[in-house]
Amino acid sequence: MSQGSEPTNLGHPRVCSIADALQLVGERWSLLVVRELGFGVRRFTDIQVNTGAPRETLAQRLRTLEEAGVVARRRYSDRPPRDEYVLTPAGEDLLPVLSGLREWGERHATPSVRSAG
């Protein structure tokens, strides 16, 4: 992707799959949920502890990700009713993106890694 590869669309927002993807998953808690599911963490409480997300925020993000087809909810206990979350194929397709973001963060955003290098 180069800056000169697409002409400027004067007067109208650019149609962009990056913007569309960010609309679905481009928010801190959503990406951290995908990270945790990628690590195999499946239960709400464990995801909450590992991300630090407020309970209500996490519940909303999981609903949004489920509606978008990024995660699926599975019942693991009927009494009491308990669900766990797993990545769908669409969610699994995000894992290389998160890996790239992690590598970029280690190089450019994480102070302890930058100062050690």
C-alpha positions in Angstrom: 0.0 0.0 0.0 1.6 3.2 -1.1 0.4 6.8 -0.6 0.2 7.3 -4.3 -1.6 4.1 -5.2 -5.1 5.4 -5.0 -6.3 8.8 -6.2 -7.8 11.3 -3.8 -11.6 11.1 -3.7 -12.3 14.8 -3.4 -15.4 15.7 -1.4 -16.2 12.1 -0.3 -14.7 9.7 2.3 -12.5 7.1 0.7 -14.1 3.6 0.5 -11.7 1.5 2.5 -11.7 -2.0 3.8 -9.3 -0.9 6.6 -12.0 1.5 7.8 -14.6 -1.2 7.6 -12.4 -3.6 9.6 -11.8 -1.0 12.2 -15.5 -0.4 12.5 -15.8 -4.1 13.6 -12.7 -4.7 15.7 -10.6 -1.5 15.9 -11.2 -0.8 19.5 -8.9 -1.7 22.4 -11.1 -4.2 24.3 -12.2 -6.0 21.1 -8.6 -6.6 20.0 -7.6 -7.7 23.5 -10.6 -10.2 23.6 -9.3 -11.7 20.3 -5.8 -11.9 21.8 -7.1 -13.8 24.8 -9.2 -16.2 22.7 -6.1 -16.7 20.5 -4.2 -17.7 23.6 -6.9 -20.3 24.4 -8.6 -18.3 27.2 -12.4 -19.0 26.8 -14.3 -18.0 29.9 -15.7 -14.5 30.6 -14.0 -14.1 34.0 -10.6 -15.2 32.7 -10.9 -12.8 29.7 -11.9 -10.0 32.1 -8.9 -10.6 34.4 -6.4 -10.9 31.6 -7.6 -7.8 29.7 -8.6 -5.6 32.7 -11.8 -4.7 30.8 -14.7 -3.5 32.9 -17.4 -6.2 33.2 -20.1 -4.3 31.3 -17.7 -3.2 28.6 -16.5 -6.7 28.1 -20.0 -8.1 27.9 -20.9 -5.5 25.2 -17.7 -6.2 23.2 -18.3 -10.0 23.2 -21.9 -9.4 22.0 -20.6 -7.1 19.2 -17.9 -9.6 18.2 -20.4 -12.4 18.2 -22.8 -10.4 16.0 -20.0 -9.6 13.6 -19.1 -13.3 13.3 -15.7 -12.9 14.9 -16.4 -15.0 18.0 -18.9 -17.8 18.8 -20.5 -18.5 22.2 -20.7 -22.2 23.3 -22.6 -23.6 26.3 -20.3 -25.6 28.5 -22.7 -26.0 31.5 -26.4 -26.2 31.7 -26.6 -26.0 35.5 -25.9 -23.3 36.1 -26.0 -22.0 32.5 -22.4 -21.1 31.5 -21.0 -20.1 28.2 -17.5 -19.9 26.8 -16.2 -18.0 23.7 -14.2 -19.3 20.8 -12.8 -17.6 17.7 -14.6 -18.3 14.4 -12.6 -18.7 11.2 -13.0 -14.9 10.7 -11.6 -14.4 14.2 -8.7 -16.7 13.6 -7.9 -14.7 10.5 -7.2 -11.7 12.8 -4.4 -13.6 14.7 -1.7 -12.7 12.1 -2.8 -9.1 12.3 -2.5 -9.1 16.1 1.0 -10.7 15.7 2.1 -7.9 13.4 0.6 -5.3 15.8 2.5 -6.9 18.7 5.8 -6.9 16.8 5.2 -3.2 15.8 4.4 -2.4 19.4 7.6 -4.1 20.7 9.6 -2.1 18.2 8.0 1.3 18.5 5.5 1.6 21.4 6.6 -0.5 24.4 9.1 1.6 26.4 10.8 -1.3 28.2 11.5 -3.1 24.8 12.7 0.1 23.1 15.1 1.0 25.8 16.5 -2.6 26.0 17.3 -2.6 22.2 
